[in-house]
Amino acid sequence: MSKPRATTEEPKRSNRLRPVAELVPDVGRVAFRKFGFVQSAVVRRWSEIVGERYAGVSAPESIRFPRGERANGVLNLVVQGAHAPMMMHIAPEIMERVNRFFGYPAVARVAIRQGEVARAPAPAPKPEPAPVPVEMGESLRGIADPELRAVLEGLAAGVAMPVLKLGKID
């Protein structure tokens, strides 16, 4: 009797256009794994994991695991000069937060390297919404819930903005 042949299945093709945002996580995942990250979310969400105070002076470089394992790794951080001693003192807290993020004991040790931390650019301020036209504002005054009224006023301002820019359309 012959052995059944192992088949290597190709990924299913969807004969449709796909947005780039749908493709980026797959490409990023390969690049991040190559440089030691299991999940790119650690880099993206570093300020959520450790807090704004520590994220401003540190950045994760990589997580190195023992061969064949996905636990008990070493988290390599870049920290701005004088902040390194402070980060050494809070290393157990950082390990706890990263492990809580992963949901298992992924990090057993933190290695700190002094260096320059690239700061993320501050987000651009949102433009002020146009004032709500009087005829739309009158109908919104009867709404008792202030949160709902604020959302509807923002929607009305967004709808009114093209009208104000182009002139009133009859």
Wavefront OBJ file of the C-alpha trace (Angstrom):
o trace
v 0.000 0.000 0.000
v 1.254 3.471 -0.726
v 1.312 6.318 1.721
v -1.152 9.119 1.189
v 0.674 12.131 -0.179
v 0.812 15.221 1.949
v -0.729 18.101 0.111
v 0.344 21.642 0.616
v -2.676 23.818 0.229
v -2.323 27.273 -1.176
v -4.191 30.027 0.559
v -7.602 30.638 -0.929
v -7.622 33.409 -3.437
v -10.373 35.885 -3.384
v -10.746 37.400 -6.791
v -11.506 40.783 -5.378
v -9.672 43.969 -4.626
v -8.488 44.161 -1.044
v -7.690 47.365 0.800
v -4.064 47.844 1.805
v -5.125 48.060 5.460
v -6.221 44.432 5.189
v -2.786 43.355 3.903
v -0.519 45.383 6.206
v -0.958 43.238 9.367
v 0.273 40.140 7.511
v 3.312 41.919 6.088
v 4.069 43.635 9.412
v 3.720 40.363 11.329
v 6.485 38.752 9.246
v 8.816 41.728 9.687
v 8.199 42.007 13.428
v 8.745 38.276 13.993
v 12.024 38.490 12.113
v 13.224 41.127 14.565
v 11.966 39.345 17.661
v 8.397 40.483 18.190
v 5.634 37.956 18.543
v 3.003 40.622 18.077
v 3.390 44.039 16.539
v 0.688 45.201 18.938
v 3.332 45.503 21.688
v 5.016 48.262 19.703
v 1.774 49.949 18.656
v 0.226 49.833 22.106
v 3.340 50.429 24.228
v 1.874 53.561 25.804
v -1.241 51.605 26.821
v 0.848 48.804 28.303
v 3.268 50.859 30.402
v 1.530 54.242 30.564
v 2.314 57.590 28.957
v 4.953 58.494 31.538
v 7.186 55.505 30.789
v 6.333 55.253 27.091
v 7.724 58.751 26.584
v 11.205 57.666 27.677
v 11.287 54.036 26.511
v 10.487 51.893 23.512
v 10.471 48.099 23.054
v 13.128 46.764 20.687
v 12.485 43.033 20.728
v 11.452 40.026 22.740
v 13.877 37.116 22.527
v 12.641 33.678 23.554
v 14.662 30.563 24.347
v 14.909 28.266 21.339
v 11.652 26.434 20.691
v 9.669 28.290 23.372
v 7.217 31.178 23.453
v 7.555 31.949 27.159
v 10.217 33.206 29.578
v 11.608 35.650 27.047
v 13.799 38.710 27.434
v 12.210 42.075 26.640
v 14.815 44.461 25.219
v 14.043 48.132 25.835
v 15.691 51.304 24.610
v 15.583 53.962 27.323
v 16.682 57.583 27.219
v 19.887 58.212 29.168
v 19.090 59.297 32.714
v 15.804 57.372 32.833
v 17.522 53.967 32.736
v 17.970 53.631 36.536
v 14.297 54.455 37.078
v 13.275 51.866 34.468
v 15.489 49.263 36.177
v 13.571 49.844 39.403
v 10.204 49.390 37.742
v 11.268 46.443 35.542
v 9.153 43.955 37.568
v 6.083 46.136 37.007
v 6.838 46.375 33.272
v 7.178 42.574 33.080
v 3.854 42.184 34.871
v 2.108 44.601 32.491
v 3.555 42.987 29.360
v 2.640 39.506 30.626
v -0.870 40.737 31.406
v -1.053 42.081 27.846
v -0.017 38.710 26.400
v -2.116 36.708 28.855
v 0.711 34.326 29.763
v 4.240 34.670 31.229
v 5.922 35.744 27.993
v 8.581 37.912 29.618
v 10.832 36.722 32.447
v 13.500 39.441 32.263
v 13.940 43.000 30.985
v 17.193 44.107 29.355
v 17.704 47.861 29.149
v 19.883 49.679 26.636
v 20.433 53.411 26.760
v 19.730 55.201 23.530
v 17.575 57.738 21.767
v 13.856 57.034 21.812
v 11.967 58.213 18.739
v 8.912 60.150 19.798
v 5.645 59.747 17.958
v 4.447 62.981 16.383
v 1.581 64.668 18.174
v -1.740 64.194 16.388
v -2.990 67.219 14.470
v -5.820 69.056 16.200
v -9.266 68.439 14.766
v -10.782 71.372 12.904
v -13.565 73.188 14.694
v -16.996 72.157 13.425
v -19.080 74.720 11.611
v -21.915 76.244 13.599
v -25.202 74.400 13.344
v -27.645 76.230 11.043
v -30.583 77.782 12.874
v -33.223 75.608 11.176
v -31.385 72.427 12.223
v -30.623 73.707 15.715
v -34.277 74.391 16.513
v -35.249 70.740 16.018
v -32.412 69.550 18.306
v -33.404 71.659 21.315
v -36.237 69.289 22.254
v -33.833 66.360 22.867
v -33.432 65.795 26.613
v -30.304 63.593 26.589
v -27.293 65.980 26.425
v -24.935 63.341 24.990
v -27.343 62.439 22.178
v -27.954 66.132 21.471
v -24.173 66.779 21.229
v -23.722 63.875 18.803
v -26.630 65.025 16.637
v -25.350 68.624 16.660
v -21.958 67.345 15.468
v -23.672 65.377 12.722
v -25.731 68.410 11.724
v -22.595 70.561 11.629
v -20.885 67.994 9.418
v -23.846 67.919 7.066
v -24.046 71.702 7.018
v -20.323 72.217 6.353
v -20.413 71.358 2.598
v -23.487 73.543 2.226
v -21.715 76.484 3.847
v -18.588 76.005 1.696
v -20.428 75.699 -1.612
v -23.200 78.135 -0.860
v -26.814 77.284 -0.262
v -28.171 74.753 -2.746
v -31.807 75.255 -3.773
l 1 2 3 4 5 6 7 8 9 10 11 12 13 14 15 16 17 18 19 20 21 22 23 24 25 26 27 28 29 30 31 32 33 34 35 36 37 38 39 40 41 42 43 44 45 46 47 48 49 50 51 52 53 54 55 56 57 58 59 60 61 62 63 64 65 66 67 68 69 70 71 72 73 74 75 76 77 78 79 80 81 82 83 84 85 86 87 88 89 90 91 92 93 94 95 96 97 98 99 100 101 102 103 104 105 106 107 108 109 110 111 112 113 114 115 116 117 118 119 120 121 122 123 124 125 126 127 128 129 130 131 132 133 134 135 136 137 138 139 140 141 142 143 144 145 146 147 148 149 150 151 152 153 154 155 156 157 158 159 160 161 162 163 164 165 166 167 168 169 170
